[in-house]
Structure formats: C-alpha cells, structure tokens
Amino acid sequence: MTKKDKLIDRFFSCPKDFTWRELQQVLVHFGYTEHPSGRGVKFINDETQHVICLHPPHPGNIVKRVYLKNVANTLKENSRL
C-alpha cells in the first residue's frame, strides 16, 4: 500500500486530526486543482468541471470532521470509487 493509498484511506475514515495540506493532496489525487477565491478556495475538477468550495481552517491547520465528511460524500458521488 502506497503513502497515497494510506492517506486516502485515512481521509475516508474522517479522523479528528486531518490537516488542510492532507486534504489538498487528496483532492489533487482525485483530479482537482486549487483556485484561491477571496477568503476561500475552490477546487475544480478539470475533467468534470465539478467545484468544491472550502475555507482553510483557522487559526489552526486541522479540518473539521463535518467538512471531511461532506467532501468525502461529494467525492463518492462524483468519482468512480
């Protein structure tokens, strides 16, 4: 199992300590590119033109589990998993 596979498995388990950088890596793996927009960030899939809008966590670097669950559900619906 590669590091990417382990990261993706970890992402779908929605851990309490998942970082913004790890989320960026997961979204890039699924074909999304990052586009800053105002205070938030848009992740756009170039193939399907699907957009995921998020705000980076602050003041820390840990993404809330509710956002991880939402992104995971969105990826399951819009990807071939």
C-alpha positions as CSV (number, residue, x, y, z in Angstrom):
1,M,0.0,0.0,0.0
2,T,1.5,3.4,-1.0
3,K,1.5,6.5,1.0
4,K,-1.2,8.0,-1.2
5,D,-3.4,4.9,-0.6
6,K,-2.9,5.2,3.1
7,L,-3.7,8.9,3.0
8,I,-6.9,8.3,1.1
9,D,-8.0,5.5,3.5
10,R,-7.3,7.9,6.4
11,F,-9.3,10.6,4.7
12,F,-12.4,8.4,4.2
13,S,-12.2,7.4,7.9
14,C,-12.7,11.2,8.8
15,P,-10.1,11.4,11.6
16,K,-10.1,14.3,14.1
17,D,-6.5,15.3,13.1
18,F,-6.7,15.6,9.3
19,T,-4.7,18.7,8.1
20,W,-5.5,21.1,5.4
21,R,-2.4,20.1,3.5
22,E,-3.5,16.4,3.5
23,L,-6.9,17.4,2.2
24,Q,-5.3,19.3,-0.6
25,Q,-3.3,16.2,-1.5
26,V,-6.4,14.1,-1.6
27,L,-8.3,16.5,-3.8
28,V,-5.3,16.7,-6.2
29,H,-5.2,12.9,-6.4
30,F,-8.9,13.0,-7.5
31,G,-8.1,15.4,-10.3
32,Y,-9.0,18.7,-8.6
33,T,-6.9,21.9,-8.9
34,E,-6.8,24.6,-6.3
35,H,-8.0,28.1,-7.2
36,P,-7.9,30.8,-4.5
37,S,-11.0,32.9,-4.5
38,G,-11.5,35.7,-1.9
39,R,-11.3,34.3,1.6
40,G,-11.9,30.7,0.4
41,V,-10.5,28.2,-2.0
42,K,-12.2,26.5,-4.9
43,F,-11.1,23.0,-6.0
44,I,-12.2,22.4,-9.6
45,N,-12.0,19.1,-11.4
46,D,-10.8,19.8,-14.8
47,E,-12.4,16.7,-16.3
48,T,-15.9,17.1,-14.9
49,Q,-15.9,20.8,-14.1
50,H,-17.2,19.9,-10.6
51,V,-16.4,22.5,-8.0
52,I,-15.8,22.1,-4.2
53,C,-15.7,25.4,-2.2
54,L,-13.9,25.4,1.1
55,H,-12.4,27.8,3.6
56,P,-9.0,26.9,5.0
57,P,-9.2,26.2,8.8
58,H,-8.0,29.0,11.1
59,P,-6.4,29.7,13.4
60,G,-5.2,26.1,13.3
61,N,-4.5,23.7,10.5
62,I,-6.9,20.9,11.3
63,V,-10.0,20.4,9.1
64,K,-13.3,19.8,11.0
65,R,-14.7,16.3,10.6
66,V,-18.0,17.7,9.3
67,Y,-16.2,19.2,6.3
68,L,-14.2,16.0,5.7
69,K,-17.5,14.0,5.7
70,N,-19.1,16.5,3.2
71,V,-16.1,16.3,0.9
72,A,-15.9,12.5,1.2
73,N,-19.6,12.2,0.3
74,T,-19.1,14.6,-2.6
75,L,-16.1,12.6,-4.0
76,K,-18.1,9.4,-3.7
77,E,-21.0,10.9,-5.7
78,N,-18.8,12.5,-8.3
79,S,-16.0,10.0,-8.7
80,R,-15.7,6.4,-9.7
81,L,-14.8,5.0,-6.3
